[in-house]
């Protein structure tokens, strides 16, 4: 390997993670926060997406509307989309 490039190979739809992620973006943010480099995080999360491994919890509806605060990663992607 020259130049420090690491080849993680093709995506693996049978890949698993010990953390349950809600989405690809949530996965990448969590993995990089935990210390994975961006390439490894993207490979792992793309493999999880290929295996349809993201889980969204069932929401229990209450009588009031709840609003969530968007993540920093989502806001960065939105900003890039608006600028292009």
MOLIN-V814905 format. One record per helix or strand of 3 or more residues. SS is the DSSP state (a for helix, b for strand). FROM is the first residue (numbers start at 0). TO is the last residue. Records with the same first field share a line. If there is no record, write none. Layout:
SS=FROM-TO + FROM-TO
This chain:
a=23-32 + 37-49 + 71-82
